[in-house]
Amino acid sequence: MQDRLANLNKATEALRQDWSFLEPYAVPANEVKRRSAVFVCEVEDSGKTTQFYVKIYAHRKHPLQRYLRKGRSQTEARNLLFFSSVGISAPRVLAWGEKRNCIGRIVQEFIITEAVAKTQTLDEFVAEHCHDQEQHEHSAVRIQMVEQLGKWTRAIHDVNFVHEDLKWRNVLARRSAGGAELFWIDCPKGYFAKPGATLDRKKLKDCATLDKVARIRCSKQERQAFVGAYLGEEAAVNQIEELCQKIEDYRRGRFDAKDNFQNKYAGK
């Protein structure tokens, strides 16, 4: 674990840039007063014009916010690199940087990532390309996607990483010869945790967060396919059913009070 972290941190540090790196992009960074904003830019990269996203984080809510702490852009850059290292498709990080004041508090930061062409959020993709669970072609794509998500979620959990924001809007999808190609984006909260009950609870939360929209968009069988892929080929039926119930219980206890939001997000 320590070697993995050291290598990830080294690769992340190699992408750090001064604030002046933003100048050619001409983004109105100073106009971002709260939270974050994303700007789309076209850049000459390796001899071709490529679309990039420039995300600006602003920390002006509290005078001690992000005081002597690691920035969100640095964490997000590391996590995207981590995803790629375990076989999860993620956008390429071009650069990240931060601006600190005289006492060491981050006041602004940025991360620049390459746009993934011809993608939609997972929810949009399902609604447009494979909404009919009864149609064989649609069903095959849907099963492929939920199994891919199950395997990827297990891949991060196997090395004690928790995503903390594993939502459908943070998964991109596009059509491919095999059905669909998925990508994970936006992970400024994810971290490596110590083994124990807290980590186990966080892993369950990741699965339940995905289930917030899956319970509306997916059938019971598709959600079981996610859990089966998460547990692996050797998982017994009772193990799959047990974890399905734990995810259901967690989701009901933590998220279902926000049903109106979930239904609105899912297009209901």
C-alpha positions as a Markdown table, in Angstrom:
| # | Residue | x | y | z |
|---|---|---|---|---|
| 1 | Met | 0.0 | 0.0 | 0.0 |
| 2 | Gln | 2.8 | 2.4 | 0.9 |
| 3 | Asp | 4.6 | 1.8 | -2.4 |
| 4 | Arg | 1.3 | 2.4 | -4.3 |
| 5 | Leu | 0.7 | 5.6 | -2.5 |
| 6 | Ala | 4.3 | 6.8 | -3.0 |
| 7 | Asn | 4.1 | 6.1 | -6.7 |
| 8 | Leu | 0.7 | 7.8 | -7.1 |
| 9 | Asn | 1.9 | 10.9 | -5.1 |
| 10 | Lys | 5.0 | 11.1 | -7.3 |
| 11 | Ala | 3.1 | 10.9 | -10.5 |
| 12 | Thr | 0.6 | 13.5 | -9.2 |
| 13 | Glu | 3.3 | 15.9 | -8.1 |
| 14 | Ala | 4.8 | 15.7 | -11.6 |
| 15 | Leu | 1.6 | 17.2 | -13.0 |
| 16 | Arg | 1.6 | 20.2 | -10.6 |
| 17 | Gln | 1.8 | 23.6 | -12.4 |
| 18 | Asp | 2.1 | 27.2 | -11.3 |
| 19 | Trp | -1.0 | 29.4 | -11.4 |
| 20 | Ser | 0.4 | 31.1 | -14.5 |
| 21 | Phe | -0.2 | 27.8 | -16.4 |
| 22 | Leu | -3.8 | 28.9 | -16.7 |
| 23 | Glu | -3.1 | 32.1 | -18.6 |
| 24 | Pro | -3.3 | 30.6 | -22.1 |
| 25 | Tyr | -6.8 | 29.2 | -21.3 |
| 26 | Ala | -8.2 | 32.6 | -20.5 |
| 27 | Val | -10.8 | 31.3 | -18.0 |
| 28 | Pro | -12.4 | 33.8 | -15.7 |
| 29 | Ala | -11.0 | 32.1 | -12.6 |
| 30 | Asn | -11.5 | 35.2 | -10.3 |
| 31 | Glu | -15.2 | 35.2 | -11.0 |
| 32 | Val | -15.6 | 31.8 | -9.3 |
| 33 | Lys | -16.5 | 32.9 | -5.8 |
| 34 | Arg | -17.9 | 29.7 | -4.2 |
| 35 | Arg | -17.4 | 26.0 | -4.6 |
| 36 | Ser | -16.4 | 25.3 | -8.2 |
| 37 | Ala | -17.0 | 26.0 | -11.9 |
| 38 | Val | -16.0 | 24.2 | -15.1 |
| 39 | Phe | -14.9 | 25.8 | -18.3 |
| 40 | Val | -14.5 | 24.1 | -21.7 |
| 41 | Cys | -11.3 | 24.9 | -23.7 |
| 42 | Glu | -9.8 | 23.8 | -27.0 |
| 43 | Val | -6.1 | 23.3 | -26.8 |
| 44 | Glu | -3.3 | 22.4 | -29.2 |
| 45 | Asp | -2.0 | 19.2 | -27.8 |
| 46 | Ser | 0.5 | 16.9 | -29.5 |
| 47 | Gly | -0.2 | 18.6 | -32.8 |
| 48 | Lys | -4.0 | 18.4 | -32.7 |
| 49 | Thr | -6.8 | 20.4 | -31.2 |
| 50 | Thr | -8.2 | 18.7 | -28.2 |
| 51 | Gln | -11.1 | 19.7 | -25.8 |
| 52 | Phe | -10.2 | 20.0 | -22.2 |
| 53 | Tyr | -12.2 | 20.8 | -19.0 |
| 54 | Val | -10.7 | 23.4 | -16.7 |
| 55 | Lys | -12.2 | 23.1 | -13.2 |
| 56 | Ile | -11.7 | 26.0 | -10.8 |
| 57 | Tyr | -12.2 | 25.5 | -7.1 |
| 58 | Ala | -12.7 | 28.5 | -4.9 |
| 59 | His | -12.3 | 28.4 | -1.1 |
| 60 | Arg | -13.7 | 31.7 | 0.3 |
| 61 | Lys | -16.4 | 30.5 | 2.6 |
| 62 | His | -14.3 | 30.5 | 5.8 |
| 63 | Pro | -11.0 | 32.1 | 6.6 |
| 64 | Leu | -9.5 | 28.8 | 7.7 |
| 65 | Gln | -11.0 | 26.7 | 4.9 |
| 66 | Arg | -8.2 | 24.5 | 3.4 |
| 67 | Tyr | -5.6 | 25.9 | 5.8 |
| 68 | Leu | -2.5 | 23.8 | 5.5 |
| 69 | Arg | -4.5 | 21.0 | 3.9 |
| 70 | Lys | -4.2 | 19.1 | 0.7 |
| 71 | Gly | -6.2 | 20.7 | -2.1 |
| 72 | Arg | -9.2 | 19.0 | -3.8 |
| 73 | Ser | -7.5 | 19.4 | -7.2 |
| 74 | Gln | -4.4 | 17.5 | -6.0 |
| 75 | Thr | -6.6 | 14.7 | -4.6 |
| 76 | Glu | -8.7 | 14.5 | -7.7 |
| 77 | Ala | -5.7 | 14.3 | -9.9 |
| 78 | Arg | -4.2 | 11.5 | -7.8 |
| 79 | Asn | -7.5 | 9.6 | -7.8 |
| 80 | Leu | -7.9 | 9.8 | -11.5 |
| 81 | Leu | -4.4 | 8.4 | -11.9 |
| 82 | Phe | -5.3 | 5.7 | -9.4 |
| 83 | Phe | -8.3 | 4.7 | -11.4 |
| 84 | Ser | -6.2 | 4.2 | -14.5 |
| 85 | Ser | -3.6 | 2.2 | -12.5 |
| 86 | Val | -6.3 | -0.4 | -11.6 |
| 87 | Gly | -7.8 | -0.7 | -15.0 |
| 88 | Ile | -10.7 | 1.8 | -14.6 |
| 89 | Ser | -11.1 | 4.2 | -17.6 |
| 90 | Ala | -10.7 | 7.8 | -16.5 |
| 91 | Pro | -10.0 | 11.2 | -18.2 |
| 92 | Arg | -6.3 | 12.1 | -18.7 |
| 93 | Val | -5.1 | 14.8 | -16.3 |
| 94 | Leu | -3.1 | 17.5 | -18.0 |
| 95 | Ala | -2.2 | 19.6 | -15.0 |
| 96 | Trp | -3.3 | 20.8 | -11.6 |
| 97 | Gly | -2.3 | 23.7 | -9.4 |
| 98 | Glu | -3.2 | 25.9 | -6.5 |
| 99 | Lys | -2.9 | 29.4 | -5.1 |
| 100 | Arg | -2.2 | 29.8 | -1.4 |
| 101 | Asn | -2.3 | 33.0 | 0.7 |
| 102 | Cys | 0.5 | 34.2 | 3.1 |
| 103 | Ile | -0.6 | 31.8 | 5.9 |
| 104 | Gly | -0.8 | 28.7 | 3.7 |
| 105 | Arg | -4.5 | 28.5 | 3.1 |
| 106 | Ile | -5.6 | 27.5 | -0.4 |
| 107 | Val | -7.8 | 30.3 | -1.9 |
| 108 | Gln | -8.1 | 28.9 | -5.4 |
| 109 | Glu | -7.1 | 25.8 | -7.3 |
| 110 | Phe | -7.5 | 24.2 | -10.7 |
| 111 | Ile | -7.4 | 20.8 | -12.4 |
| 112 | Ile | -7.4 | 20.4 | -16.2 |
| 113 | Thr | -8.6 | 17.1 | -17.7 |
| 114 | Glu | -9.1 | 15.9 | -21.2 |
| 115 | Ala | -12.7 | 15.6 | -22.4 |
| 116 | Val | -13.9 | 12.1 | -23.2 |
| 117 | Ala | -15.4 | 12.5 | -26.6 |
| 118 | Lys | -19.0 | 11.4 | -27.4 |
| 119 | Thr | -20.0 | 10.5 | -23.9 |
| 120 | Gln | -23.0 | 11.1 | -21.8 |
| 121 | Thr | -23.7 | 10.7 | -18.1 |
| 122 | Leu | -24.7 | 7.1 | -17.3 |
| 123 | Asp | -28.3 | 8.2 | -16.7 |
| 124 | Glu | -28.6 | 10.0 | -20.0 |
| 125 | Phe | -27.0 | 7.1 | -21.9 |
| 126 | Val | -29.4 | 4.6 | -20.4 |
| 127 | Ala | -32.4 | 6.8 | -21.2 |
| 128 | Glu | -31.3 | 7.3 | -24.8 |
| 129 | His | -29.6 | 4.1 | -25.9 |
| 130 | Cys | -30.8 | 1.2 | -23.7 |
| 131 | His | -34.0 | 2.1 | -21.9 |
| 132 | Asp | -36.0 | -1.0 | -22.8 |
| 133 | Gln | -35.2 | -3.8 | -20.4 |
| 134 | Glu | -37.3 | -6.2 | -22.4 |
| 135 | Gln | -35.4 | -5.7 | -25.7 |
| 136 | His | -32.5 | -8.2 | -26.0 |
| 137 | Glu | -30.0 | -5.7 | -27.4 |
| 138 | His | -30.7 | -3.2 | -24.7 |
| 139 | Ser | -30.7 | -5.8 | -22.0 |
| 140 | Ala | -27.3 | -7.1 | -23.1 |
| 141 | Val | -25.8 | -3.6 | -22.9 |
| 142 | Arg | -27.3 | -2.9 | -19.5 |
| 143 | Ile | -26.0 | -6.1 | -18.0 |
| 144 | Gln | -22.5 | -5.4 | -19.4 |
| 145 | Met | -22.5 | -2.0 | -17.8 |
| 146 | Val | -23.7 | -3.1 | -14.3 |
| 147 | Glu | -21.2 | -5.9 | -14.3 |
| 148 | Gln | -18.4 | -3.5 | -15.3 |
| 149 | Leu | -19.4 | -1.1 | -12.5 |
| 150 | Gly | -19.5 | -4.0 | -10.1 |
| 151 | Lys | -15.9 | -5.2 | -11.1 |
| 152 | Trp | -14.6 | -1.6 | -11.0 |
| 153 | Thr | -16.1 | -0.9 | -7.5 |
| 154 | Arg | -14.5 | -4.1 | -6.2 |
| 155 | Ala | -11.2 | -3.1 | -7.8 |
| 156 | Ile | -11.0 | 0.1 | -5.7 |
| 157 | His | -12.3 | -1.6 | -2.5 |
| 158 | Asp | -9.8 | -4.4 | -2.8 |
| 159 | Val | -7.0 | -1.9 | -2.1 |
| 160 | Asn | -9.0 | -0.1 | 0.6 |
| 161 | Phe | -10.0 | 2.9 | -1.4 |
| 162 | Val | -13.4 | 4.5 | -1.0 |
| 163 | His | -14.9 | 6.8 | -3.6 |
| 164 | Glu | -17.3 | 8.8 | -1.4 |
| 165 | Asp | -19.2 | 10.2 | -4.5 |
| 166 | Leu | -19.9 | 7.2 | -6.7 |
| 167 | Lys | -23.0 | 8.6 | -8.4 |
| 168 | Trp | -24.5 | 8.0 | -11.8 |
| 169 | Arg | -23.6 | 11.5 | -12.8 |
| 170 | Asn | -19.9 | 10.7 | -12.1 |
| 171 | Val | -20.0 | 7.8 | -14.6 |
| 172 | Leu | -19.8 | 8.6 | -18.3 |
| 173 | Ala | -20.8 | 6.2 | -21.1 |
| 174 | Arg | -20.6 | 6.0 | -24.8 |
| 175 | Arg | -21.5 | 3.4 | -27.5 |
| 176 | Ser | -18.8 | 0.9 | -28.5 |
| 177 | Ala | -18.5 | -2.2 | -30.6 |
| 178 | Gly | -19.0 | -4.3 | -27.5 |
| 179 | Gly | -22.0 | -2.3 | -26.3 |
| 180 | Ala | -20.9 | 0.5 | -24.1 |
| 181 | Glu | -17.7 | 2.0 | -22.8 |
| 182 | Leu | -17.6 | 3.5 | -19.3 |
| 183 | Phe | -15.5 | 6.1 | -17.6 |
| 184 | Trp | -15.2 | 7.4 | -14.0 |
| 185 | Ile | -14.9 | 11.2 | -13.5 |
| 186 | Asp | -14.9 | 13.7 | -10.6 |
| 187 | Cys | -13.5 | 12.1 | -7.5 |
| 188 | Pro | -12.1 | 14.9 | -5.2 |
| 189 | Lys | -13.2 | 13.1 | -2.0 |
| 190 | Gly | -11.9 | 9.6 | -2.5 |
| 191 | Tyr | -9.2 | 8.3 | -0.2 |
| 192 | Phe | -7.3 | 5.2 | 1.0 |
| 193 | Ala | -8.6 | 4.0 | 4.4 |
| 194 | Lys | -7.4 | 1.7 | 7.1 |
| 195 | Pro | -9.0 | -1.7 | 7.3 |
| 196 | Gly | -11.8 | -2.1 | 9.8 |
| 197 | Ala | -15.5 | -1.6 | 10.5 |
| 198 | Thr | -15.4 | 2.0 | 9.3 |
| 199 | Leu | -13.9 | 1.1 | 6.0 |
| 200 | Asp | -16.5 | -1.7 | 5.6 |
| 201 | Arg | -19.3 | 0.8 | 6.1 |
| 202 | Lys | -17.7 | 3.2 | 3.6 |
| 203 | Lys | -17.6 | 0.4 | 1.0 |
| 204 | Leu | -21.2 | -0.3 | 1.6 |
| 205 | Lys | -22.0 | 3.4 | 1.2 |
| 206 | Asp | -20.3 | 3.4 | -2.3 |
| 207 | Cys | -22.5 | 0.6 | -3.4 |
| 208 | Ala | -25.6 | 2.2 | -1.9 |
| 209 | Thr | -24.8 | 5.5 | -3.6 |
| 210 | Leu | -24.8 | 3.8 | -7.0 |
| 211 | Asp | -28.1 | 2.1 | -6.0 |
| 212 | Lys | -29.9 | 5.5 | -5.4 |
| 213 | Val | -30.6 | 5.8 | -9.1 |
| 214 | Ala | -30.2 | 2.1 | -9.9 |
| 215 | Arg | -33.3 | 1.3 | -7.9 |
| 216 | Ile | -35.3 | 3.5 | -10.3 |
| 217 | Arg | -33.5 | 2.7 | -13.6 |
| 218 | Cys | -32.6 | -0.9 | -13.1 |
| 219 | Ser | -34.4 | -4.2 | -12.5 |
| 220 | Lys | -33.8 | -6.3 | -9.4 |
| 221 | Gln | -32.0 | -8.8 | -11.6 |
| 222 | Glu | -29.6 | -6.1 | -13.0 |
| 223 | Arg | -28.9 | -4.9 | -9.5 |
| 224 | Gln | -28.1 | -8.5 | -8.4 |
| 225 | Ala | -25.8 | -8.7 | -11.5 |
| 226 | Phe | -23.9 | -5.7 | -10.1 |
| 227 | Val | -23.5 | -7.4 | -6.7 |
| 228 | Gly | -22.5 | -10.7 | -8.4 |
| 229 | Ala | -19.8 | -9.0 | -10.4 |
| 230 | Tyr | -18.7 | -7.1 | -7.3 |
| 231 | Leu | -18.3 | -10.3 | -5.2 |
| 232 | Gly | -16.8 | -12.3 | -8.1 |
| 233 | Glu | -17.5 | -15.5 | -9.9 |
| 234 | Glu | -17.1 | -17.7 | -6.8 |
| 235 | Ala | -19.9 | -15.9 | -4.9 |
| 236 | Ala | -22.8 | -18.1 | -3.8 |
| 237 | Val | -26.4 | -17.1 | -4.3 |
| 238 | Asn | -27.0 | -16.5 | -0.6 |
| 239 | Gln | -23.9 | -14.2 | -0.5 |
| 240 | Ile | -25.3 | -12.1 | -3.3 |
| 241 | Glu | -28.7 | -11.9 | -1.7 |
| 242 | Glu | -27.2 | -11.0 | 1.6 |
| 243 | Leu | -25.1 | -8.1 | 0.2 |
| 244 | Cys | -28.1 | -6.9 | -1.9 |
| 245 | Gln | -30.1 | -6.7 | 1.3 |
| 246 | Lys | -27.3 | -4.8 | 3.1 |
| 247 | Ile | -27.1 | -2.3 | 0.3 |
| 248 | Glu | -30.9 | -1.9 | 0.3 |
| 249 | Asp | -31.0 | -1.4 | 4.0 |
| 250 | Tyr | -28.2 | 1.2 | 3.9 |
| 251 | Arg | -29.8 | 3.1 | 1.0 |
| 252 | Arg | -33.2 | 3.1 | 2.7 |
| 253 | Gly | -31.8 | 4.3 | 5.9 |
| 254 | Arg | -29.5 | 7.0 | 4.5 |
| 255 | Phe | -30.8 | 8.1 | 1.1 |
| 256 | Asp | -34.5 | 7.3 | 0.5 |
| 257 | Ala | -35.7 | 10.3 | 2.5 |
| 258 | Lys | -34.6 | 12.3 | -0.6 |
| 259 | Asp | -36.9 | 10.4 | -2.9 |
| 260 | Asn | -38.1 | 13.6 | -4.6 |
| 261 | Phe | -34.5 | 14.4 | -5.6 |
| 262 | Gln | -33.8 | 10.9 | -6.7 |
| 263 | Asn | -37.0 | 10.8 | -8.9 |
| 264 | Lys | -36.2 | 14.2 | -10.4 |
| 265 | Tyr | -32.7 | 13.2 | -11.2 |
| 266 | Ala | -33.8 | 9.9 | -12.7 |
| 267 | Gly | -36.2 | 11.7 | -15.0 |
| 268 | Lys | -39.4 | 10.5 | -13.2 |
